[in-house]
């Protein structure tokens, strides 16, 4: 498998990830801003993220906040 490719279209604020080359035959809306692109076999070949700057910011903030949460162990 080739390395995934990442394209950012700043004017539209769209992030496009290409996991594998191929023709898009279908797509599935995972959320109002995230779409998975499928080939004819139903395999995910790419993803499109609208409002990408907001998505990345919110995701990084959520990860940072989750990292700061104290986690208890089963022995406590």
C-alpha positions as protocol buffer text, in pm:
chain_id: "A"
residue {
  index: 1
  type: UNK
  ca { x: 0 y: 0 z: 0 }
}
residue {
  index: 2
  type: UNK
  ca { x: 126 y: 345 z: -88 }
}
residue {
  index: 3
  type: UNK
  ca { x: 151 y: 622 z: 167 }
}
residue {
  index: 4
  type: UNK
  ca { x: -176 y: 811 z: 222 }
}
residue {
  index: 5
  type: UNK
  ca { x: -190 y: 1160 z: 72 }
}
residue {
  index: 6
  type: UNK
  ca { x: -323 y: 1471 z: 237 }
}
residue {
  index: 7
  type: UNK
  ca { x: -456 y: 1773 z: 50 }
}
residue {
  index: 8
  type: UNK
  ca { x: -578 y: 2096 z: 206 }
}
residue {
  index: 9
  type: UNK
  ca { x: -779 y: 2348 z: 8 }
}
residue {
  index: 10
  type: UNK
  ca { x: -749 y: 2664 z: 215 }
}
residue {
  index: 11
  type: UNK
  ca { x: -998 y: 2878 z: 25 }
}
residue {
  index: 12
  type: UNK
  ca { x: -1276 y: 2619 z: 83 }
}
residue {
  index: 13
  type: UNK
  ca { x: -1128 y: 2496 z: 417 }
}
residue {
  index: 14
  type: UNK
  ca { x: -1151 y: 2134 z: 302 }
}
residue {
  index: 15
  type: UNK
  ca { x: -915 y: 1856 z: 405 }
}
residue {
  index: 16
  type: UNK
  ca { x: -902 y: 1563 z: 164 }
}
residue {
  index: 17
  type: UNK
  ca { x: -730 y: 1238 z: 264 }
}
residue {
  index: 18
  type: UNK
  ca { x: -654 y: 980 z: -4 }
}
residue {
  index: 19
  type: UNK
  ca { x: -583 y: 636 z: 141 }
}
residue {
  index: 20
  type: UNK
  ca { x: -554 y: 451 z: -187 }
}
residue {
  index: 21
  type: UNK
  ca { x: -582 y: 544 z: -553 }
}
residue {
  index: 22
  type: UNK
  ca { x: -901 y: 450 z: -730 }
}
residue {
  index: 23
  type: UNK
  ca { x: -1222 y: 582 z: -870 }
}
residue {
  index: 24
  type: UNK
  ca { x: -1488 y: 692 z: -624 }
}
residue {
  index: 25
  type: UNK
  ca { x: -1806 y: 492 z: -681 }
}
residue {
  index: 26
  type: UNK
  ca { x: -2001 y: 596 z: -374 }
}
residue {
  index: 27
  type: UNK
  ca { x: -1976 y: 793 z: -52 }
}
residue {
  index: 28
  type: UNK
  ca { x: -2114 y: 779 z: 299 }
}
residue {
  index: 29
  type: UNK
  ca { x: -2181 y: 1086 z: 510 }
}
residue {
  index: 30
  type: UNK
  ca { x: -2037 y: 1008 z: 852 }
}
residue {
  index: 31
  type: UNK
  ca { x: -2136 y: 1347 z: 991 }
}
residue {
  index: 32
  type: UNK
  ca { x: -2249 y: 1676 z: 837 }
}
residue {
  index: 33
  type: UNK
  ca { x: -1884 y: 1766 z: 775 }
}
residue {
  index: 34
  type: UNK
  ca { x: -1716 y: 1427 z: 716 }
}
residue {
  index: 35
  type: UNK
  ca { x: -1767 y: 1206 z: 412 }
}
residue {
  index: 36
  type: UNK
  ca { x: -1603 y: 868 z: 345 }
}
residue {
  index: 37
  type: UNK
  ca { x: -1534 y: 797 z: -22 }
}
residue {
  index: 38
  type: UNK
  ca { x: -1578 y: 436 z: -137 }
}
residue {
  index: 39
  type: UNK
  ca { x: -1463 y: 240 z: -441 }
}
residue {
  index: 40
  type: UNK
  ca { x: -1683 y: -3 z: -635 }
}
residue {
  index: 41
  type: UNK
  ca { x: -1607 y: -278 z: -379 }
}
residue {
  index: 42
  type: UNK
  ca { x: -1731 y: -63 z: -89 }
}
residue {
  index: 43
  type: UNK
  ca { x: -1379 y: -5 z: 47 }
}
residue {
  index: 44
  type: UNK
  ca { x: -1284 y: 334 z: 191 }
}
residue {
  index: 45
  type: UNK
  ca { x: -1041 y: 505 z: -45 }
}
residue {
  index: 46
  type: UNK
  ca { x: -1056 y: 856 z: 99 }
}
residue {
  index: 47
  type: UNK
  ca { x: -1220 y: 1104 z: 332 }
}
residue {
  index: 48
  type: UNK
  ca { x: -1329 y: 1463 z: 294 }
}
residue {
  index: 49
  type: UNK
  ca { x: -1356 y: 1696 z: 591 }
}
residue {
  index: 50
  type: UNK
  ca { x: -1541 y: 2025 z: 551 }
}
residue {
  index: 51
  type: UNK
  ca { x: -1460 y: 2317 z: 784 }
}
residue {
  index: 52
  type: UNK
  ca { x: -1128 y: 2142 z: 837 }
}
residue {
  index: 53
  type: UNK
  ca { x: -960 y: 2411 z: 1046 }
}
residue {
  index: 54
  type: UNK
  ca { x: -1241 y: 2398 z: 1302 }
}
residue {
  index: 55
  type: UNK
  ca { x: -1240 y: 2017 z: 1299 }
}
residue {
  index: 56
  type: UNK
  ca { x: -864 y: 1997 z: 1359 }
}
residue {
  index: 57
  type: UNK
  ca { x: -873 y: 2264 z: 1632 }
}
residue {
  index: 58
  type: UNK
  ca { x: -1162 y: 2098 z: 1816 }
}
residue {
  index: 59
  type: UNK
  ca { x: -1007 y: 1751 z: 1784 }
}
residue {
  index: 60
  type: UNK
  ca { x: -671 y: 1867 z: 1919 }
}
residue {
  index: 61
  type: UNK
  ca { x: -838 y: 2050 z: 2209 }
}
residue {
  index: 62
  type: UNK
  ca { x: -1041 y: 1739 z: 2295 }
}
residue {
  index: 63
  type: UNK
  ca { x: -728 y: 1524 z: 2285 }
}
residue {
  index: 64
  type: UNK
  ca { x: -539 y: 1768 z: 2507 }
}
residue {
  index: 65
  type: UNK
  ca { x: -824 y: 1778 z: 2758 }
}
residue {
  index: 66
  type: UNK
  ca { x: -855 y: 1398 z: 2759 }
}
residue {
  index: 67
  type: UNK
  ca { x: -481 y: 1370 z: 2818 }
}
residue {
  index: 68
  type: UNK
  ca { x: -514 y: 1589 z: 3128 }
}
residue {
  index: 69
  type: UNK
  ca { x: -792 y: 1378 z: 3283 }
}
residue {
  index: 70
  type: UNK
  ca { x: -673 y: 1168 z: 3576 }
}
residue {
  index: 71
  type: UNK
  ca { x: -745 y: 805 z: 3504 }
}
residue {
  index: 72
  type: UNK
  ca { x: -799 y: 561 z: 3788 }
}
residue {
  index: 73
  type: UNK
  ca { x: -665 y: 210 z: 3779 }
}
residue {
  index: 74
  type: UNK
  ca { x: -864 y: -106 z: 3848 }
}
residue {
  index: 75
  type: UNK
  ca { x: -681 y: -149 z: 4182 }
}
residue {
  index: 76
  type: UNK
  ca { x: -806 y: 183 z: 4323 }
}
